[in-house]
Amino acid sequence: MPSEPLVFVKPPTALLLANRPFYHPDFTQDLHYEGEIVLRVCKMAAQCNLNSLTDIDAVAFGIDFTARDLQDKLKSKGHPWGNCQRL
């Protein structure tokens, strides 16, 4: 049982809207980034046909930031090691 709660999500706050500035979070000293293609699915997940582009209603380019020091800490404990949001 982990001593701290762990949530594996991409929260709405992960989006920078209306030209808001990006800031370096204070909980990491090892921030990495990578470019990704972002697809917005326009239907509920249970109704999607992932073999069809008709369920995608928007495409964008995104930058995925990862706190590698936090990721490495979680990996060493056997936790999911993707993007993590602290509670």
N, C-alpha and C positions, 0 to 999 in steps of 0.2 A: 504494500500500500504506500503510495507516494506521500511525503510529508507536506507537499504543496499541491493544490489543484492544478491540473494541466488541461488546457483547452486547445484543440487543434482546429483553427478556423481562419477564414479570411473575412474579418468583420467589415461592416460598411465603412468604418473609419480608415480602412486600408486604401480607400479611394481618395485622391486629391481632386476636389471639385472647385470650380470657379477660380482657377489660377491661384489657389492657396499655396503657400510655400511648404516645401518638405523640410522637416527638421530631423536631426540625428537624435534618436532616442537615447536617454541617459542610462538605460540599463545594459548597453552594449558598448564595447570598445573595438569590436571586430565586425563591422557591417559590410556584407557583400551584396552584390546586385547582379541581376541577369535580365535580359529582355525576354518578353513572352508575348505571344499573340493571345488576346483575350476575346473570347466568344460569349455573347449573351444569348442564352437559350430562352425562347419566348413562351415555353409551355411548362407545365408542372413536370417534374422529373419522370413520374410514372407514365406520362403521355408522350415522351420524347422518342423520336426515331433517330438515333445517333448516326444512322447511315444516310440521312437526308439533310441537306443544307437548308431545307425549308423551315426547320425549327430554330434556326439561328437568325436573330433579327438585328444584331449589331456586331461589328468587329472593330477592335482597337489594338494599339500597341501598348503594352504595360511594362513596367519595371518592377520586378519582384525583389524586395530587400529581405535579407536573412541575417539575423544576429548569429553569426557562426559560433561565438563563445557560448551563447545560451544553447544553441543546437548541439554543440559538442558535449555540454554538461548533460543534456537529456539523453543523447546517444549512449553515453557511458553508463547510464542507469537503465538502459534497455527501453526507454520511452520512445514514442513516435518522435522522429527527429526533424519533421518539416517545420513550417512556419508556425510560430507559437505566439500566443497573446497572453501576457501575464494578467491575472485577475487582480 
